[in-house]
Amino acid sequence: MKRWITCLLIGLIMFMSGIYLSTLLSTTWIIIGVLLGVLGGILMGSSTYFLPKLQKK
């Protein structure tokens, strides 16, 4: 699998699990969920760095 697809999928899983964990009513789970969501979003955003560059023919 290409590097950008891997980063995107791992970031998406982290982001979605962060959203799920932040719905739990304990303060600790909210903090962990927010951190996972932020790190997942950063990973998804940084995966655009590895996107293939368009080359003109």
C-alpha positions as CSV (number, residue, x, y, z in Angstrom):
1,M,0.0,0.0,0.0
2,K,1.2,3.5,-0.7
3,R,2.5,5.6,2.1
4,W,-0.2,8.3,1.8
5,I,-3.1,5.8,1.8
6,T,-1.6,4.2,4.9
7,C,-1.3,7.5,6.8
8,L,-4.8,8.5,5.7
9,L,-6.4,5.3,6.9
10,I,-4.5,5.2,10.2
11,G,-5.4,8.9,10.8
12,L,-9.0,8.3,10.0
13,I,-9.2,5.3,12.4
14,M,-7.6,7.4,15.1
15,F,-9.9,10.4,14.4
16,M,-13.1,8.2,14.5
17,S,-12.0,6.4,17.7
18,G,-11.2,9.8,19.3
19,I,-14.8,11.0,18.5
20,Y,-16.2,7.8,19.9
21,L,-14.2,7.9,23.1
22,S,-15.0,11.6,23.7
23,T,-18.7,10.7,23.9
24,L,-18.1,8.7,27.1
25,L,-19.0,10.7,30.2
26,S,-15.8,10.3,32.1
27,T,-13.3,13.3,32.1
28,T,-10.4,11.0,31.4
29,W,-12.0,9.5,28.3
30,I,-12.9,12.9,27.0
31,I,-9.3,14.0,27.2
32,I,-8.0,10.8,25.6
33,G,-10.7,11.1,22.9
34,V,-9.7,14.7,22.1
35,L,-6.1,13.8,21.9
36,L,-6.7,10.9,19.6
37,G,-9.0,13.1,17.4
38,V,-6.4,15.8,17.1
39,L,-3.5,13.4,16.4
40,G,-5.7,11.6,13.9
41,G,-6.5,14.8,12.1
42,I,-2.9,15.8,12.0
43,L,-1.9,12.5,10.6
44,M,-4.7,12.7,7.9
45,G,-3.5,16.3,7.0
46,S,0.1,15.3,6.9
47,S,-0.7,12.4,4.5
48,T,-1.3,15.0,1.8
49,Y,2.5,15.7,1.9
50,F,3.0,12.2,0.4
51,L,0.4,12.7,-2.4
52,P,1.9,12.0,-5.9
53,K,2.9,15.2,-7.7
54,L,1.4,15.8,-11.1
55,Q,3.9,15.9,-13.9
56,K,3.4,17.8,-17.1
57,K,4.2,15.8,-20.2
